[in-house]
Amino acid sequence: MNLRLPEDIDARAKALAEREHRSLHSLVVNAVDEYIRRHGVDRAVEDIARAGAARYADALDRLGKS
């Protein structure tokens, strides 16, 4: 896999990797992993909320009217 970053992002990523005494590859792998984990959790929470809203729609509607 090749990854071409815009020059400014590439420069900032390289500087951060150097400050943290790690490779750019390690920094990018960590960033992608964190992004996937964060967005995967967000998606799971959204799915659970949607299912709950559908399951309890009648009760939620009654609560909204009181």
C-alpha positions in Angstrom: 0.0 0.0 0.0 1.2 3.5 -0.9 0.0 6.5 1.0 0.5 9.9 -0.3 -0.2 12.7 2.2 -0.5 16.4 1.5 2.8 18.1 2.2 1.6 19.9 5.3 0.2 16.7 6.9 3.3 14.7 5.9 5.6 17.3 7.5 3.5 17.4 10.7 3.3 13.6 10.9 7.0 13.2 10.5 7.7 15.9 13.1 5.4 14.1 15.6 6.9 10.7 14.9 10.3 12.1 15.5 9.3 13.8 18.8 7.8 10.5 19.9 10.9 8.5 18.8 8.9 6.2 16.5 8.6 5.6 12.8 6.1 7.4 10.5 4.7 4.0 9.7 4.0 3.3 13.3 2.3 6.7 13.7 0.1 6.2 10.7 -0.9 2.6 11.7 -1.8 3.9 15.2 -3.8 6.8 13.7 -5.8 4.5 11.4 -6.4 2.0 14.1 -7.7 4.7 16.5 -9.9 6.2 13.8 -11.5 2.8 13.0 -12.0 2.0 16.7 -13.6 5.4 17.4 -15.9 5.3 14.4 -16.8 1.7 14.9 -17.9 2.5 18.5 -19.9 5.5 17.2 -21.6 3.3 14.7 -22.5 0.6 17.3 -23.9 3.3 19.6 -26.0 4.7 16.8 -27.3 1.2 15.9 -28.3 0.5 19.5 -30.0 3.9 19.9 -31.9 3.3 16.6 -33.0 -0.1 17.8 -34.1 1.2 21.2 -36.0 4.1 19.6 -37.9 1.7 17.4 -38.6 -0.8 20.1 -39.8 1.8 22.6 -41.3 4.3 20.1 -44.8 4.1 21.7 -43.4 4.7 25.2 -41.2 7.5 24.0 -44.1 9.2 22.2 -46.2 9.0 25.4 -43.4 10.5 27.5 -43.0 13.3 25.0 -46.7 14.2 25.4 -46.6 14.3 29.2 
